[in-house]
Amino acid sequence: MNTPNGIIIAGMNSSSGKTAISCMILAALAERGIAVQPFKAGPDFIDPGYHDRFCSGAISRNLDCWLMGRENVLKEVAENVAGRIGVVEGVMGLFDGGDSTSDEGSTMELARMLQWPIILVVPCHKSGRSVAASLQGFIHEAGPGRIMGVILNQTNGESHSDYLKQAITPLGLPILGVLPNCEELNWPERHLGLQASQERQLPSRQQLAQLAEKYLNLSRLLAIVEPVPPLKVMPIRAKSRLRIGIARDEAFHFYYESNLDYLRKAGAELIPFSPIHDARLPANLNGLYFGGGFPEMFAGPLSDNGSLRLEIPSRINSGMPCYAECGGLMYLAEELVTLDGERFPMCGLIPGAVEMTERLNNFGYCVTSGSSSSPEAAFHGHEFHHSIWRDENEHANLWKVRRNRLGSERREGFRHKGLHASYVHLHFARSSKVVDKVFDLSPITKTVNRG
């Protein structure tokens, strides 16, 4: 059997420390001069931002079997991991996904697909011998040879660590690290995930690498992986025909790198701008792209930038195409209402207010259908938002959305002239008819494919 060229850092549950440990490994390998490619399992936008802070020379990429499909997942890995060691951070617990009775949408599904070994992060705070019993269940469910080692996280001193090691030893699982509670790794959470990396001070890459060298057995971990030679792939050279302004700042930073690749390969030049800091849009744009983020955390500065809030609807009403998802929809609404009830005027393109809520709304994988761009087609998507568009029932006109697990349906999103605004996140390569329609990319894409 060939030595795998990547590993999967999985957790026994959410908040087990996967992101911190993945970042420690990325930082340590980067400091050792080892080429590495980070990935994030699932549709998460936050954790890849942490990867990018500590990795070197490679942008973290999402691997989501539901959104992307098997073929696109394998292609994403093959094109980006060649010549490097892949490090995949899992999503939630190892077996948690979109289906309660199968591996669908889980880290385990991805591990089976890639045939990469699993390193299981075990949260040990307030735990004893029961950890060994839990691990027996994980080993049985995963199957022989899948879990290649464990990292004990959040141990309570040397005595606790020794106790846990003794309990786990009969299982025959290598212990690849024992990590106590570290102040440097106490990263605050928000909305069932970490606070965005752009919003806080983090340790340096060198500091994180030192923690990894101290607490993890990196040599033993590296012994189970080996990079394959780089692929000899001719780059796609598409002549730039579009200048698309892309919102990128503290409020807007949720973008799948593969989606940006899709636009670039289709001949689009992506021009970053800040809805917080820039008084005007960049010159000579042919379209706008607003990704997700946390506009509610910057509602005041976004609202105060009145000149840009006026220019954006003027451009879109004049025919400029615009693709907006989640946070972008929130920014383009008439106003944004925060949890404390304060109201902030926004761009006013979408009728009504968007209000923040304490709980998640319409969370999870979904299927969209009946869109203006492709009435007969169905596209896989994902929703994750702590807000509601109050006028959705009255004004939603983009498409019908069915929640994958529950089967409930609703009208969702807003279309006006060249505007496509929705809470749903899509993978462009698998939903090409949608984005091609918005930016009129079809002729460009066909030209690129012929080349």
Protein Blocks (a to p, Z undefined) as FASTA:
>chain_A
ZZdfbdcdddfbehiommmmmmmmmmmmmmnopacddddedjbfklmmmmmmmmghiacd
dddfklnommlmmmmmmmmmgopacddddehjfklcfbfkbcehiaklmmmmnopacddd
ddfehpafklmmmmmmmmmmnoghklgcdcdehiabjklmmmmmmmmmmnopacfbdcdd
dfklmccdeehiacdfklpccddfklmmmmmmmmpcfklmmmmgccdddddddddddddf
bdcdddddfklocdcfklmmmmmmnopacddddfklpmbdcehiabdcddedjfklmmmm
mmmmmmlmmmmmmmmmnopacddehjlmmmmmmbdcdfkopacddehlagcjddddfbde
hiacdddehiaklmmbccdddddddbdcfklmmmgckbccddfklopacdedjdehjbcc
dfbdcdfklmmmmmmmmnopmmmmmmmmmZZ
